[in-house]
């Protein structure tokens, strides 16, 4: 029986200057993805990936295009080795290369969409920062408490929202400056090992991003989302996506709702267990955050995830 693969696609924050350059040099198919993305986006994506200062690369309107292109370029390289996904899920922005992997969106449409998404989010974050000068909303990571406890804490504080349910050990909260300060105090009182204020542009995956969601919904209207051709999981529900219409609605809801990553990991693990085939879990994109989170799960010990982010790793598969 042929081995099956689950692809995990990283989100914003995975970007790093020079990412996938060695892969593009070793795999012409990956370079072709970068070249095609440049034509669609009307921007030199190779320059964006390899020659852009980190601070500029970190902007949402740059990082979202860069990470999506990098992830799909790695997919193209994997395909030359006969490695294609039977299941896919993406963390936040990573849902868009996952939508491409599942056949819901064409390559051209996914590049056009992430360009608009990145621009909308960058603009809204700048507006929020200007409107709340010196007291801007943001995000904090709570380490050492179960996600259920962090959700409970955030639910009792005005202006605080559990945003990224990353693992049994780490949950990120989005909120107003006052809301985050209260969450940090309450989490420490409940035994959190650490609480870290994150250097992010805005309060992602919370109702504070409603303006961005409204604008993105309008931007998505011309695009068709077809039904998935492989198993795909949703950040919004933590469950399988069965219809293109559902995927389109979730792409909007996703901006104001938490990333239920721990739920997705569990559903994927259950699928692998029930399927009975031999599986491999690959993090397809820059960085290795998702393979690290997978390693914190009870199933990560017996089926570790491999971060496919260099030509060396690709050659070993």
HUWOTA-V684382 format. One record per helix or strand. SS is the DSSP state (@ for helix, = for strand). FROM is the first residue (numbers start at 1). TO is the last residue. If there is no record, write none. Layout:
# HUWOTA-V684382
SS&FROM&TO, SS&FROM&TO
This chain:
# HUWOTA-V684382
=&4&9, @&21&26, @&28&41, @&45&50, @&54&57, @&60&80, =&87&90, @&92&101, @&107&131, =&138&143, @&147&155, =&160&165, =&170&175, @&177&189, =&194&197, @&207&220, =&231&233, =&240&240, @&244&253, =&259&259, @&261&275, =&279&284, @&289&295, =&305&308, @&311&316
